[in-house]
Amino acid sequence: MITEETIDRAVRILERGGVIALPTETVYGLVSYYGAGDSWKKIFLLKGREEKKPLALFIKSLQEAEKFASLPPLARQLSDIFWPGPLTIVLEKKKEVEFPWNTVGFRMPDHPFVRELLSRISPLWSTSANRAGEKSACTPEEVKEYFGGSIEMVVEEGKELVRCVPSTVIRVSRTEAGILREGAIRKEEVKKKLKIDKIDHGF
């Protein structure tokens, strides 16, 4: 059960630039608020991750994604079919947008807590909850083993919905789609739903 008290607390922490751990339908994630300055850097410090490896953005709508990147037809098709759900779509950022990396990965999770949170505060920097090079945490206990008390809040509401399979990551250009990571959505399912014969592994 999602309580208003938990949502309120999460929003307060995110608004002041904090990092929280929360469940998604894939694995546990670390998130911070895009609008809170360099809050993304705190995630890198927690994970011990190189800053050249991009974070993704959890978004509440396709319109929000369009603020950062132009969406080619293939990206719109993928979002129509698989969002909300375990798919991350990677696009080239718009030239005029200030962003730490040249590409932006977008995801709209299909988890009631995350969807409610995004309706209150969005977009959110996101990545899996783990130390760099370690497996993704799938339970609150695993999150705490990795990070101890260095994270202000570990959300437990909805933990039973975590399937412990990462999202599928697809990079999309105007004419191509390439799978960077095959996860909860299999390559054959993407090909079938898009009615295409071939989808490359990266490009």
N, C-alpha and C positions, 0 to 999 in steps of 0.2 A: 504493500500500500504506500502510495506517495503522499507525504504530508506537506502541508503548506509551510510548516516550520522548517523542514529540511531544505525546501526550495529557497525560502527566504535567506537562510544561513548561507547556502551556496552562492546566491546572488551577491550578498554582502562581501563575501571573501573575494569573489571574482572582480567586483567593481573596484576594490582597492588594490588590485594587481596580484592577488594570491593565486595559488595553484591548488586545485582539488583533484581527487581521483574519483572516478565514477564508473558504474557499469554501463556497457552498451550491449547490443545483441551479439557482438563478436567477442571482444575481450575487455578487460578493464582499461580505461584510458586516463591520461593526465590532460587536464584542460586549464587554460587561462583565457582571460578576456582580451580580444583583439584591441579593444578601445582603451586598454589600460597600459599605455606606453610600451615599454620593452618587457612586458610580462612573459613573452615567449622565451626570453633568455633564462628565466628561472627554471623553465622546463629542461633546458639543455644542461644547466648546472646540476639539477636533480638526477638526470639520467647519465651524466658523464658522456654526453654525445657531442660529436663535432657539429659545429654550426653550419657547415656546408650541406648537411643532410636536412632537407626541408621538413617542416611540420605541415600538417593539413589544417583545413578550416572546417569545423562543424558549422553548418548553415541551416537556417530555418526555411529558406525558399530559394527557388531558382533565380528570382530577381536579385537576391543578395549576392549570388555568385557573379551576376552580370556587372556588378560594381568593380570587380577585380579582373575579369577576363571576358573576352568575346566567346560566345558559345556556338561552335559550328553545329551543323545538323546532327552529326553523329553523337555529340555530347547531349543534345536535347533528347534524342531518341533514347539514349542510355538512361538519362534521368527520368524520363517518362515511364520507362519500364521497371527500373530497379530502385528508384527512390520513393519513399524512405526505405533504406536497406543497406546491406553490407557491401556497398560499392563506393570506392574513391575514384573520382574522375580528375585527372591531372591535365591542366591546360596552361598555355602560355599566358602570362599576365599581360594586361594592357600596358603599353609603354608609359602612359602618364601616371600609372599607379605606383606609389612608393611601397615596396615590398622587399623583404629580405632576400628573396630568391627570384629567379626568372620564371619559374612555374608555380602554379597554385594547385594544390590538391583539395578537392571539395568532397564532403560527405554529409549526407542527411540521415543520421542514424534512425533505426526503427526500434527505439526503446522508449517506453513511456516517460521515464524520468528525464532522459536527455531531451526529448521533444518538449516536455513542459518547461525545462530549464531554458531551452533556446527560444521559447515564446516570450521569455522575460529578459534574456540577455544573449546577444548574438552579434557577430560570429565569435566562435571560440577556437583558439589555437588548440590543436589536439595531436596526440600521439599515444602509442601503447604505454601502459604502466609497467615499466621494467627498467633495469639498468642496461646501458648500452651493451649489446652482445648477448644478453640473457633472454630467456623465453618470456613472453608476455604474461603478466599476471591475469589470472582468471577468477580470483576470489579476493575479498577484502584482506584476508589473512596473508595472502601472497604479496599484496601491495605493501602491507605493514612490514613484512620481512625485508622487502627491498629498501624501503624508505624510512622505517621507524616513525619518529615523530616529526620528521622534516616536512610533511605535508599537513596543512591545517585541517583538512577534512577528507575522510574516506567514506563515500556514500555507500550504504549497504542496502538501501531500498531498491528492489529490482535485481538483486544479485543472482537470483535463481534463473533469470532470463539470459545470462551470459552463456553462450554456446562454446566458447573457447576455440573458435576458428576465426582467423583474421579476415578483414575485408579483402575483397579483390580490388586491385589497383590497375586502372586502365588509363594510359596516356592517349589523348585525342588531339589530332590536328584537323585541318580543314578536310582532308581526304583520307586520313588513316586512323586506325585505332590499334594500339599495341598493349598487350598485357605485361605489366611490370611485376605483378605478383598475383598468382592464382590462389584465391582463398575460398570464401564461402560460396561465391558464385563461380561455377566452373566455366572454362573456356567454351565448351560445347553448348552450354546454355546461352551464353552471350551470342554465339554465332547463330543459333536457332532463333532467338528472339529478334536479332537485328536482320535476319534473313540474308546473311552473307556467308560465303564459302570459306573465307580465310580471315583470321585475325592473328597478327604477328606477335611475337614475344618482344615487346619494346620496339623502338625505332629511333 
